[in-house]
Structures are given as structure tokens and as C-alpha cells.
Amino acid sequence: IKTIKETPTISKYIDLPLQHSEHRILHAMNRKGSKQEYLDLIQKLRDEIPDMVIRTTFISGFPSETEEEHEELLDFIETAGFDFGGVFMYSPEESTRAYSMQGQIDDETKLMRAQEVKDLMDQIGFAKNAARIGQEAEIIVEGYEKLEDGSLEVLGRAWFQAPDTDGLVHVPHVEAEIGDRIYVRFTDAFAYDLLGEVVE
């Protein structure tokens, strides 16, 4: 945390692949840590680095996961307020210990739980993204998209957007080459993408 905080060339962005919040499920996954340890770490990151961006990943429907544990995971996600996140529906793999565990969950329940996790993380993430409207940042140009009027829109990525994962910044009607860095003001947000205008 100290190194990230004190090194300007390191993005204030971290991926914590937590997988779950509940102790019994974490233990069954053979993972260390606990809900409170995770919350304490997240709070420490945000106290030390106020603009820290935090991404995570969860597995939904792990064998024997109860409805109550699923609800506790949702509460944890809301409390933690992650900027970005992914969720995977548990999929049995023959070479893993979980494959032969008791309490395998049916696909319909796993899918429903995974969707609830995704919906909540999107709700939180979209709101955090929208809060960036009015802010300014440098973006790196990664490509173009043709608009209906035939003009090209620049597609770029800011420091808080991981490649191929967290959305893009769209900048209409600007001349720029791939690899250029341009400074923009965010004017609108849609899902995890942002709309920007060049700051002269």
C-alpha cells in the first residue's frame, strides 16, 4: 500500500480476487481470510489512497452455499462498494476437490444467484462511474468507432480502466492517433463507459 501510494508511476488500482465473503465457503474453497479481514483491508486501502480503484471477482453457487450465505455475500458487496467486479457461476471440474463435494447446487439456482451478484455490482459500479462526470483525466487512444454521421469517434482508456475489462472513454470528433495521450473532461456515463470532450 505504501509503495502504491508513494510511486506516481503505479496506478491507484488493485484487483482483489476474493471469490466469496463467508468463512465456511472460503474454508471449503481452501482460501484464507475472512469477511472482516477483507473489509478492514478495503478500508485501509481507501484511507491511505482515497482515489483507489478496487476490482474483485466472486464465485456464485459453490457447493453447499446456502441462500443465507448468498444473501450475506450481497450485503458484503454493498458494504465494500467495489468499483468493478466479475462473477462466475460455479462450474464443476473433475480435477478439483469441489467436484465431489456434497451439496452441489442446481444450475438454475446458480444462475439466479450469479445474476443477482452481477446486478448489484453493476448498480454500484455504474453509480461510481457516473460520479466521474465533470472530472478530467488523461486517456490513451486505443482505437476508433464510426458514428452514424460518418465521423470517427476516438476510443480511449483512463488510468482507472483496465484493458479489455472496465469500459472505455468515447471522445467524438477529435483527431488523434492510436497511442496518443489526450486530456479530456468526462461529460456523460453509460454503464462502465464514459463520454469525454477534449480539454483545450
C-alpha positions as a printed NumPy array, in Angstrom:
array([[  0.   ,   0.   ,   0.   ],
       [  2.843,   2.366,   0.892],
       [  4.584,   1.661,  -2.431],
       [  1.408,   2.223,  -4.456],
       [  0.707,   5.429,  -2.546],
       [  4.202,   6.868,  -2.944],
       [  5.003,   5.816,  -6.531],
       [  3.474,   8.132,  -9.172],
       [  4.013,   5.608, -12.   ],
       [  1.856,   2.943, -10.296],
       [ -1.874,   3.234, -10.962],
       [ -4.039,   3.504,  -7.871],
       [ -5.877,   0.352,  -8.943],
       [ -5.905,  -3.079,  -7.341],
       [ -7.603,  -6.401,  -8.086],
       [ -8.575,  -8.433,  -5.012],
       [ -9.979, -11.775,  -6.29 ],
       [-11.92 , -12.526,  -3.106],
       [-14.261, -15.247,  -4.506],
       [-16.638, -15.084,  -1.502],
       [-17.222, -13.337,   1.815],
       [-18.453, -16.138,   4.099],
       [-15.956, -18.031,   6.249],
       [-17.438, -21.503,   5.717],
       [-17.39 , -21.136,   1.933],
       [-13.901, -19.625,   1.934],
       [-12.692, -22.56 ,   4.039],
       [-14.341, -25.023,   1.632],
       [-12.557, -23.247,  -1.232],
       [ -9.277, -23.637,   0.717],
       [ -8.892, -19.857,   0.773],
       [ -7.513, -17.737,   3.597],
       [ -9.026, -14.592,   5.002],
       [-12.406, -13.588,   6.372],
       [-15.134, -11.085,   5.675],
       [-13.856,  -8.727,   8.396],
       [-10.246,  -9.013,   7.23 ],
       [-11.367,  -8.177,   3.704],
       [-13.416,  -5.173,   4.867],
       [-10.511,  -3.948,   7.01 ],
       [ -8.13 ,  -4.216,   4.04 ],
       [-10.535,  -2.365,   1.735],
       [-10.987,   0.384,   4.342],
       [ -7.218,   0.67 ,   4.818],
       [ -6.694,   0.975,   1.056],
       [ -9.268,   3.753,   0.833],
       [ -7.997,   5.545,   3.936],
       [ -4.41 ,   5.525,   2.666],
       [ -5.259,   6.154,  -1.017],
       [ -8.623,   7.966,  -1.271],
       [ -8.888,   7.581,  -5.076],
       [ -8.007,   3.86 ,  -5.014],
       [-10.   ,   1.803,  -7.526],
       [-10.824,  -1.732,  -6.379],
       [-11.896,  -4.633,  -8.592],
       [-12.845,  -8.118,  -7.412],
       [-14.23 , -11.448,  -8.576],
       [-16.717, -13.815,  -6.951],
       [-17.85 , -17.382,  -7.493],
       [-21.575, -17.897,  -7.049],
       [-23.195, -21.241,  -6.265],
       [-20.174, -23.018,  -4.822],
       [-21.185, -26.475,  -3.485],
       [-23.274, -26.248,  -0.271],
       [-23.644, -22.454,  -0.452],
       [-26.884, -21.651,   1.355],
       [-29.373, -18.943,   0.47 ],
       [-28.363, -17.132,   3.655],
       [-24.672, -17.207,   2.644],
       [-25.624, -15.857,  -0.765],
       [-27.535, -13.004,   0.904],
       [-24.554, -12.322,   3.169],
       [-22.344, -12.084,   0.081],
       [-24.709,  -9.484,  -1.385],
       [-24.579,  -7.49 ,   1.871],
       [-20.776,  -7.677,   1.822],
       [-20.631,  -6.387,  -1.775],
       [-22.884,  -3.462,  -0.874],
       [-20.77 ,  -2.618,   2.182],
       [-17.467,  -2.88 ,   0.292],
       [-18.68 ,  -0.825,  -2.691],
       [-16.331,  -2.207,  -5.335],
       [-15.64 ,  -0.081,  -8.411],
       [-15.547,  -3.059, -10.765],
       [-16.228,  -6.746, -10.399],
       [-16.89 , -10.016, -12.118],
       [-18.884, -13.049, -11.082],
       [-18.632, -16.625, -12.269],
       [-21.227, -19.314, -11.786],
       [-19.511, -22.264, -10.097],
       [-18.639, -24.911, -12.665],
       [-17.557, -28.414, -11.525],
       [-14.132, -29.506, -12.756],
       [-13.211, -33.183, -12.353],
       [ -9.681, -32.488, -11.144],
       [-10.815, -30.325,  -8.199],
       [-11.797, -31.182,  -4.628],
       [-15.08 , -29.313,  -5.043],
       [-16.175, -31.704,  -7.804],
       [-17.026, -34.455,  -5.304],
       [-18.314, -32.218,  -2.501],
       [-21.76 , -32.769,  -1.064],
       [-24.411, -30.136,  -1.72 ],
       [-23.932, -29.472,  -5.424],
       [-26.314, -26.673,  -6.433],
       [-28.584, -26.905,  -9.457],
       [-27.782, -24.745, -12.467],
       [-30.972, -22.683, -12.217],
       [-30.158, -21.61 ,  -8.652],
       [-26.512, -20.915,  -9.512],
       [-27.516, -18.814, -12.498],
       [-30.069, -16.842, -10.463],
       [-27.548, -16.153,  -7.675],
       [-24.8  , -15.159, -10.107],
       [-27.182, -12.761, -11.839],
       [-28.118, -11.16 ,  -8.521],
       [-24.435, -10.652,  -7.71 ],
       [-23.776,  -9.185, -11.169],
       [-26.789,  -6.871, -10.982],
       [-25.709,  -5.499,  -7.608],
       [-22.098,  -4.979,  -8.661],
       [-23.239,  -3.262, -11.849],
       [-25.566,  -0.983,  -9.872],
       [-22.708,   0.088,  -7.596],
       [-20.145,   0.281, -10.408],
       [-22.406,   2.308, -12.722],
       [-23.028,   4.844,  -9.928],
       [-19.3  ,   5.165,  -9.209],
       [-18.627,   5.63 , -12.924],
       [-21.329,   8.3  , -13.217],
       [-19.75 ,  10.155, -10.275],
       [-16.755,  10.852, -12.55 ],
       [-18.823,  13.192, -14.749],
       [-17.168,  16.614, -14.579],
       [-13.744,  15.214, -13.684],
       [-10.74 ,  15.456, -16.006],
       [ -8.124,  12.83 , -16.845],
       [ -5.571,  11.834, -19.437],
       [ -6.588,   8.94 , -21.676],
       [ -4.561,   6.816, -24.072],
       [ -6.128,   6.332, -27.514],
       [ -6.727,   2.661, -28.303],
       [ -8.964,   2.751, -31.368],
       [-11.829,   4.314, -33.287],
       [-15.515,   3.774, -33.912],
       [-17.518,   5.111, -36.837],
       [-20.554,   7.209, -35.917],
       [-23.836,   7.381, -37.842],
       [-22.812,  10.69 , -39.443],
       [-19.655,   9.061, -40.819],
       [-17.25 ,  10.744, -38.429],
       [-14.82 ,   8.812, -36.257],
       [-15.098,   8.604, -32.501],
       [-11.923,   8.025, -30.514],
       [-11.928,   5.15 , -28.033],
       [ -9.535,   5.61 , -25.153],
       [ -8.788,   4.344, -21.689],
       [ -8.136,   6.287, -18.486],
       [ -5.876,   5.152, -15.633],
       [ -8.816,   3.602, -13.756],
       [ -9.914,   1.366, -16.656],
       [ -8.09 ,  -1.957, -17.051],
       [ -7.621,  -3.111, -20.679],
       [-10.452,  -5.221, -22.138],
       [-12.241,  -5.213, -18.777],
       [-13.538,  -1.956, -17.321],
       [-15.038,   0.038, -20.154],
       [-13.706,   2.836, -22.365],
       [-13.836,   6.586, -22.829],
       [-15.576,   7.731, -26.029],
       [-14.431,  11.076, -27.459],
       [-16.373,  12.248, -30.525],
       [-14.924,  14.334, -33.369],
       [-11.265,  14.589, -32.406],
       [ -8.143,  13.964, -34.443],
       [ -5.84 ,  11.519, -32.673],
       [ -3.643,   8.546, -33.463],
       [ -3.581,   5.211, -31.639],
       [ -1.143,   5.575, -28.76 ],
       [ -1.687,   9.339, -28.399],
       [ -2.466,  10.699, -24.965],
       [ -5.192,  13.32 , -24.76 ],
       [ -6.676,  15.171, -21.806],
       [-10.461,  15.03 , -21.514],
       [-13.334,  16.099, -19.301],
       [-15.986,  13.442, -18.672],
       [-19.398,  14.676, -19.78 ],
       [-21.623,  11.599, -19.525],
       [-21.608,   7.956, -18.441],
       [-23.351,   4.873, -19.716],
       [-22.773,   1.611, -17.856],
       [-18.983,   1.335, -17.409],
       [-18.169,   3.605, -20.37 ],
       [-17.685,   7.352, -20.242],
       [-18.154,  10.137, -22.797],
       [-15.48 ,  12.815, -22.847],
       [-14.554,  16.058, -24.538],
       [-11.041,  17.296, -25.158],
       [ -9.825,  19.928, -22.715],
       [ -8.029,  22.642, -24.676]])
